[in-house]
Amino acid sequence: MPVFAANLTMMFNEWPFLDRFDAAADAGFSAVEYLFPYDAAPEALAERLERNRLQQALFNLPPGDWAAGERGIAALPGRFDELRSGVDRALEYAAATGAKKLHLMAGIADPADPEALSRYGQSVTYTAERLAEKGIDLMLEPINARNMPGYFLNDFNNAVAIIKELELPNLKLQFDIYHRQIMHGDVTVALRELMAIIGHIQIASVPSRHEPEREELNYPWLFDEIDRLGYQGFVGCEYNPRGATLDGLGWFKPYARTLP
């Protein structure tokens, strides 16, 4: 049975951020993820995780100036010193939360630009090697151009090629089923072919990015397939609820943990 992680950036927005940990646990989740932890103190996150017996599935390394439209800096020339500082900061939060998987965002850049390609390879290698020292895997996630126009890593084939070329043992693919369906389709065959390098899976309905039900994907069948393939990681619920978060958890009830 898949172990689902509530994405606290997108779900449980009826509560302040730290209270979302409590709400997710009360709803039956055993793990959480979110985009960024950096507005909260590491010890505050650790306390909420411990209190609710939650596991930290994933978060992103610092992305640059998010409010100004930056979506990562790994492929951006002239930002390597900032990336190194961001790795240090992310490792501080990983130590506090017990996270064993971090995602590195590439940024808005032309994937055909040789300078961006070179910088991205350098950034990924440096980050993966630093994370390996702490037993942490680095995730690379292709993101579709509809949701994030101009994103550097906008193709699964490119992401897989980079992972295979660099041959870093802790470098893995973040397989977001929502992005995969929009970019390429063929979700099941891709899961089967790429499972050996998949480190994290995320879900949402297509095309609306809501709860993983209805619309164009048969998620109950995909959940069974993920089990058949022997996937042992978390499945992140990176979706925008159609209404109140709790009202949309009917799909999740068969998978919810029972708290004493």
N, C-alpha and C positions, 0 to 999 in steps of 0.2 A: 504494500500500500504506500503510495507516495507520501512524503512528509512535506506538508505545505508551510511556507513561510509567508506571513502577512506582510505586505509592503506598506510600511507605516507612513510613507510619503503620500501615497495615493489612497489608502484605506483608513478608516477610523478618523477621518478629518473632523468629526463631530466633537472630538476631544483635543485638548492641548497635546503637543507632541509627546511629552513624557507619559502622559496618562494613556496614550494609545497602546503602550506595552500592556498595561493592566486590562484594557478593553479587549485586546487581541487574545490574551490568555483566557479571559472570561468566556470568550467566544469559542474556545477550544483549540486555538493554534498552539503549537509547541515551538515555533521558531518565528523570527521576524527578519526583515530586511528593510532597507530604506536607501534613498539616494545618498544622503550625506549626513554624518553625525555631528558636524563641527560646530554647530550653534549650541550644543549641549556639552556640559563637562563630562569627560570620560567616566568619572566615578559615579555620576548621576545615571548614565546609561547602564553601567555595571550593576548598580543597585536595583534598577527596574528589571533587568534580566534575571538576576538572582532571586528577587522577590517572587517573580512569576514563573520561575523555573523554565525560562525561555532560552533557546539557543539563538545566537546571532549568526544568520546564514551568510550575509553579504552586505557590503556597502561599497561606495565608490571612493577612489582616491580624489583629492581636491581637484576641481575641474577648471581652475582659473576663475575669471570673473563671471560667474553664472548670471548675475543680474544684468550684466552688460551684453549677454548673449553668447558668451564663450561656452563651449561644450567639450571641455578638455583641452589639454595643451601638449599632449604627447607628440603630435605631428607638427607642432609649430616651431619653426626656427627661432632661436634666440631665447627660448624659455626653459632651457635645460636646468639651470640653477634653481628656478622656481619648482620644476618637477622634482628635483632632489629634495627640496625642503618639504614638498607635499608628501613624498614617500615617508619621510621622518614623522610627519604629523599623523599620517594614516596608521603607521605602525604603533604609535602611542595609543590610538583608539582601538586598534586590533588587540593589543595586549590587555586593555581594560575589558573588552567585550568578549574576548575569546574567538573572534572571527578568524576563520581559516581560509576565507576566499575574499579577495578584493578585486574590484573592476577598475581598469584604467581606461578613461575616455580619451579618444584620439584627438578630437577637436574638429573645427571647421577648416578644411583644407582640401586641395585638389589631390585625389588619390593618384593622379598621373604625374604629379610634380616630383621630380627626382630628389629635390631637397627635402620635401615633406616625407617621402618614403625613407630616406636615409635617417632623418631625425626620429621618425616613428620606430624604426628598428632599434636605434640606439636607446630610445626611451623605454621600449618594451624590455629589452635585454637588461638594462640597468635595474628596472623595477622588479622584474622577475628574480633576478639574482639577489637583490636585497630582501625580498619577501621570502625566498628560499631559506635564508639564514634563520628565519623564525618559523619555518614549517608552514608557510602560507602559500596558497596557489594564487596565481594572477589570471584573471579572466579578461578575455577580449570578446566584445559583443558587437556584431554587425547591427546597425540601426538603419531602418528604412528611410528613404529620402522624403517621404511624405510627412512623416512626423518630425524629422530633423534635416531640413534641406541643407546640402553642402557638407554633410558629415563625412569625414575622411574614410571611415571603415563602414562602407555602405553595401557590402557584398559578402555573402558567406564564403564564396570561393576564395576571395582575397584573404579573409581571416584564416581559413584553413591552410592556405598556402604559407602564410606568415608563421603560423604555429609549427607546421612541419619543417619549414626551412630553418627556423631558429633552434629547434630540437632541445628546448629547455624543459626539463621534466615537470616543472610546476606551472607551465604555461598551458592554459586550457581555454576551451571555447565556451562562452556563455550563450546558450541556445535559447533565445527568446522565440517561442513558437509564434507569437503574434507577428514579430518582425519577419521571421522566416516565411510565413504564409504570404505576407504582402510582397516580399522581394522575389521569392522563387516558387512558393508552393511546395508540393512534394514533401510534406513534413515527415511522414512516417518513414519513407525511404531514407531521408536525410538523417533522422534519428538512428536508424539502423546502421548506416554507413559511418556515422561520426561518433557513435557512442564512446569509443575508446578515448576520444580527446574532449568530451563534454564534461565540464566541471560544474555547471549550474544550468538549470532550466527555469524559464519564466513563462507565464501564461496570461492570456486575456482573450476575450472574444474578438473575432474578426468579422466585419471591419470596424466595429465601434469601440473596441478596447474597454469593454465592460466585463461583467462576471463571465467566467468561462462556461457558458451555456448558450443554447439557441444559436442563432447566426450560422456561420458556414463551416464550423469545425465540430467534429464529434469528440468532445473532450473526454467523456467517460471511456470511450474506446482508446483514446490516446493515453489516458492514465494507466489502463491495463497494459498497453504496449510498453510504456516506460517500465512497468514492473517486469514484463516478460524479458526486456533487454537487460535487466539486472542493475538498473541505475540505483545508486545508493545515496545520492546527494539530495539537496532540498529542491523543491519546486516553488519558486517565488510567484506570489499572486500580485503581479504588477499591472493592476487594472484600476480604472475609475468606476466606482460603484454607480449604478444607474440612479439610485436614490440614497436612502440611509444605508450605511454599510451593513448593519445587522439585518436589515430587511432583505438583503441580497445574498445571504449566506446559505440558502437552501441547498445549493449545489455542494456545499462544503460539509454539511452535517454528517454524511456517512463517514467522513474522514477525521472528524474532530476528536481530539483526545477527551477523555473523561477525567476531570479533576476530582480528587477526594475532598 
